[in-house]
Amino acid sequence: MPSLTGLPLQIIAIVMAIAVFAATLWLWPRLSGRSWRAWLGRIGAFLVAQVAVLAALALVANSYFGFYSTWSDLLGLDGAPGTVVDHKPGGKAISVTGEQKMYSSQGSAKDRSGLIQQVRIQGAASGMAGKAYVYLPPQYFQPEYAGQRFPMALVLSGYPGSAEKLISLLQYPASTLKAIEAKQLPPTVLVMMQPTLSGNRDTECMDIPGGPKVETFFTEDLPKAMATDYRVLDRPDARAAMGDSTGGYCALKFALRKPDAYRAAASYSAYYSVSNDPTTGDLFGGSAELKRENDLLWRLKNKPAEPVSLLLATSPNEENYAATQKMVAAFKAPTAMSTITLNSGGHNFHTWTREIPPALEWLGKRITPPQPAKSA
């Protein structure tokens, strides 16, 4: 069977679309009668031509963006979760965790399954604001945790994306609850957001010269607001960031650039550098230095290593696969590097749902558990 992203299949689809369109034009005069057979013929020819053209366009778009890398990925047949591999500097694997086990939760009360709140976070340092969904685990409401402050994980969607899909499609609260119940993750507060705060502009979570200060919002304003308004630990080893695509890039950048804000970051299908394009506008104000400072591979190679833990998820079919190998080869202690490499997967929700459970288990070994409020 031809590769889903290969050029031969695209050529076949385009040739078939042209052939069907030409056949429709040739047959149309013969289907110009008023009988029911002529009507059905015209409708059938129109629909077949539309399907052929849309299929060709879909294959070309899928190849360009990498949404589905294989037929099994498209059909949802790859369902096994990934495994986490930890690396030594130089890229040598040193340990592998077991596969994530799935558990179910009973009950719907907030002290048994937690609570999701929609909030608006206003940042004083950045002057920016953003909508967020805060998931409070059931322990947040249980008497034995009444004097405890909790770790926090910032979860970011891709661009364009929505925080709602982090709940409905990626099921972060449900996966977090299962990990807590399985004692793979300490009770953790989630803050789910999209990385775009300035209209529809793709800011790549940067403080743009003369523009929005998105990095300041996420690394200064948000942690301060959560520690003020919720029982959240105000310390970097109790904060993590994670996300898919653009959100994953932002999460890694926060840890590498602002380790005093986040000490752990997990990414799925992330890229590791950014450039100006029509969705971003001018990100760097003409500064080659600023562009370099936001190149994560460059930072691993040239900047002093930070005491942070990073998790990169990919597959051999993904566009970021080769760059991920370079990231693994470039890191130095005390930075810790781990990877999830699926056998196959694309830039889509199905792939990411296979990576999130083991990522949460990975996080459970690296984030500070709830602590008495007096120690925060």
Residue pairs with C-beta under 8 A, 6 or more apart in sequence:
1 71
2 8
2 9
2 12
3 9
3 70
4 59
4 62
4 68
4 69
4 70
4 71
4 73
4 74
5 62
5 63
5 66
5 68
5 69
5 317
6 63
7 63
9 59
10 56
10 59
10 60
10 63
13 52
13 55
13 56
13 59
14 56
14 60
16 52
16 56
17 49
17 52
17 53
17 55
17 56
20 48
20 49
20 52
20 53
21 49
21 52
21 53
23 45
24 45
24 46
24 48
24 49
27 41
27 45
28 42
28 45
30 41
31 38
31 41
31 42
31 45
32 38
61 67
62 68
65 347
66 317
66 318
66 319
66 346
66 347
67 346
67 347
67 348
68 74
68 346
68 348
69 315
69 317
69 318
69 344
69 345
69 346
70 78
70 317
70 344
70 346
72 78
72 344
73 317
73 344
73 345
73 346
73 348
73 350
73 351
76 350
78 342
78 343
78 344
78 345
78 350
78 351
78 354
79 354
80 99
80 354
81 99
81 100
81 354
81 355
81 357
81 358
82 313
82 340
82 341
82 342
82 354
82 355
82 358
83 96
83 97
83 98
83 99
83 340
83 358
84 96
84 97
84 311
84 338
84 339
84 340
84 358
84 359
84 361
84 362
85 93
85 95
85 96
85 338
85 339
85 340
85 341
86 93
86 94
86 95
86 96
86 336
86 337
86 338
87 93
87 94
87 328
87 331
87 337
87 338
87 339
88 94
89 331
89 332
89 333
89 337
90 329
91 325
91 328
91 329
97 358
97 361
97 362
99 358
100 184
100 357
100 358
100 360
100 361
101 182
102 178
102 357
103 178
103 181
103 182
104 178
105 112
105 113
105 174
105 177
105 178
105 181
106 112
107 113
110 136
110 138
110 141
111 138
111 141
111 142
112 138
113 138
113 177
114 135
114 136
114 137
114 138
114 140
114 141
114 173
114 177
115 135
115 136
115 140
115 141
116 133
116 134
116 135
116 136
116 167
116 173
117 133
117 134
117 136
118 131
118 132
118 133
118 134
119 131
119 132
119 133
119 134
119 229
120 129
120 130
120 131
120 132
121 129
121 130
121 131
121 132
121 221
121 222
121 225
122 129
122 221
122 225
123 129
123 216
123 217
123 220
123 221
123 222
123 225
124 221
124 224
125 213
125 216
125 217
125 220
125 221
126 212
126 213
126 214
126 216
126 217
126 220
126 221
127 213
128 197
128 198
128 212
128 213
128 214
128 216
128 217
128 221
129 197
130 193
130 194
130 197
130 217
131 163
131 193
132 163
132 191
132 192
132 193
133 163
133 164
133 166
133 167
133 190
133 191
133 192
133 193
134 189
134 190
134 191
134 192
134 226
134 230
135 172
135 173
135 176
135 189
135 190
135 192
136 189
136 230
137 150
137 176
137 177
137 180
137 187
137 188
137 189
138 177
138 180
138 187
139 145
139 148
139 150
139 180
139 187
139 370
140 150
140 187
140 189
140 231
145 187
145 370
147 372
147 373
148 231
148 370
148 371
148 372
148 373
149 231
149 232
149 233
149 234
149 238
149 370
149 371
149 372
149 373
149 376
150 186
150 187
150 188
150 189
150 230
150 231
150 232
150 233
150 238
150 370
151 186
151 187
151 188
151 189
151 232
151 233
151 238
151 239
151 240
151 367
151 368
151 369
151 370
152 188
152 189
152 190
152 191
152 223
152 226
152 232
152 233
152 238
152 239
152 240
153 176
153 188
153 189
153 190
153 191
153 239
153 240
153 241
153 242
153 363
153 367
154 191
154 193
154 218
154 222
154 239
154 240
154 241
154 242
154 251
154 254
154 262
155 166
155 172
155 190
155 191
155 192
155 193
155 241
155 242
155 243
155 247
156 193
156 194
156 195
156 205
156 241
156 242
156 243
156 244
156 246
156 247
156 248
156 250
156 251
157 163
157 165
157 166
157 192
157 193
157 194
157 195
157 243
157 244
157 246
157 247
158 195
158 243
158 244
158 245
158 246
158 247
158 248
159 194
159 195
159 196
159 202
159 245
159 246
159 247
159 279
160 194
160 196
160 200
160 202
161 194
161 195
161 244
161 245
161 246
161 247
162 194
163 192
163 193
163 194
165 349
166 172
166 192
167 173
167 192
169 349
169 353
170 244
170 349
170 352
170 353
170 356
171 353
171 356
172 190
172 192
172 356
173 190
175 356
175 357
175 360
176 185
176 188
176 190
176 360
178 357
179 185
179 357
179 360
179 361
179 364
180 186
180 187
180 188
184 360
184 361
184 364
185 360
185 361
185 363
185 364
185 367
186 364
186 367
186 368
186 369
186 370
187 369
187 370
188 363
188 367
189 226
189 230
189 232
191 222
191 226
194 247
195 203
195 204
195 205
195 214
195 218
195 243
195 246
195 247
195 250
196 202
196 203
197 203
197 212
197 214
197 217
198 211
198 212
198 214
200 279
201 212
201 279
201 280
201 281
202 246
202 277
202 279
202 280
203 211
203 212
203 214
203 280
203 283
204 246
204 249
204 250
204 274
204 280
204 283
204 294
205 214
205 215
205 218
205 246
205 249
205 250
205 253
205 254
206 214
206 215
206 274
206 283
206 294
207 213
207 214
207 215
207 216
208 214
208 282
208 283
208 284
208 285
209 284
209 285
209 287
209 290
210 285
211 281
215 253
215 254
215 257
215 258
218 241
218 250
218 254
218 261
219 254
219 257
219 258
219 261
219 262
220 261
223 234
223 239
223 261
224 234
226 232
227 233
227 234
227 376
231 373
232 238
233 239
233 368
233 370
233 371
233 376
234 376
235 368
235 376
236 259
236 260
236 261
236 262
236 263
237 263
237 367
237 368
238 367
238 368
238 371
239 261
239 262
239 263
239 264
239 367
240 262
240 263
240 264
240 265
240 266
240 363
240 366
240 367
241 250
241 251
241 254
241 255
241 262
241 264
241 265
241 266
242 248
242 251
242 265
242 266
242 267
242 268
242 311
242 359
242 363
243 249
243 250
243 251
243 266
243 267
243 268
243 270
244 267
244 268
244 269
244 270
244 352
245 268
245 269
245 270
245 271
245 347
246 270
247 267
247 270
248 266
248 267
248 268
248 269
248 270
248 313
249 267
249 270
249 271
249 272
249 274
249 296
251 262
251 265
251 266
251 267
251 270
252 265
252 267
252 270
252 272
252 296
252 310
252 312
253 294
253 296
254 261
254 262
254 265
255 262
255 263
255 264
255 265
255 306
255 308
255 309
255 310
256 265
256 296
256 299
256 300
256 303
256 306
256 308
256 310
257 293
257 294
257 299
259 306
259 307
259 308
262 308
263 307
263 308
263 309
263 366
264 308
264 309
264 310
264 311
264 363
264 366
264 367
265 308
265 309
265 310
265 311
266 310
266 311
266 313
266 359
266 362
266 363
267 310
267 311
267 312
267 313
268 313
268 351
268 352
268 355
268 356
268 359
269 313
269 314
269 318
269 320
269 347
269 351
269 352
270 312
270 313
270 320
271 319
271 320
271 323
272 295
272 296
272 297
272 320
272 323
272 327
273 294
273 295
273 296
273 297
273 298
274 280
274 283
274 291
274 294
274 295
275 283
275 291
276 282
276 283
276 284
283 290
283 291
283 294
284 290
284 291
284 294
292 298
293 299
296 327
297 323
297 326
297 327
297 330
300 327
300 330
300 331
300 332
300 335
301 330
305 331
305 332
305 333
305 334
305 335
306 334
306 335
307 334
307 335
308 335
308 336
309 335
309 336
309 337
309 338
309 366
310 327
310 331
310 335
310 336
310 337
310 338
311 338
311 339
311 340
311 359
311 362
311 363
312 324
312 327
312 328
312 337
312 338
312 339
312 340
313 339
313 340
313 341
313 342
313 352
313 355
313 359
314 320
314 321
314 324
314 339
314 340
314 341
314 342
315 321
315 341
315 342
315 343
315 344
315 345
315 346
315 351
316 341
316 343
316 344
317 344
317 345
317 346
318 345
318 346
318 347
319 347
324 339
327 337
328 337
328 339
331 337
336 366
338 362
340 355
340 358
340 359
342 351
342 354
342 355
345 351
345 354
345 355
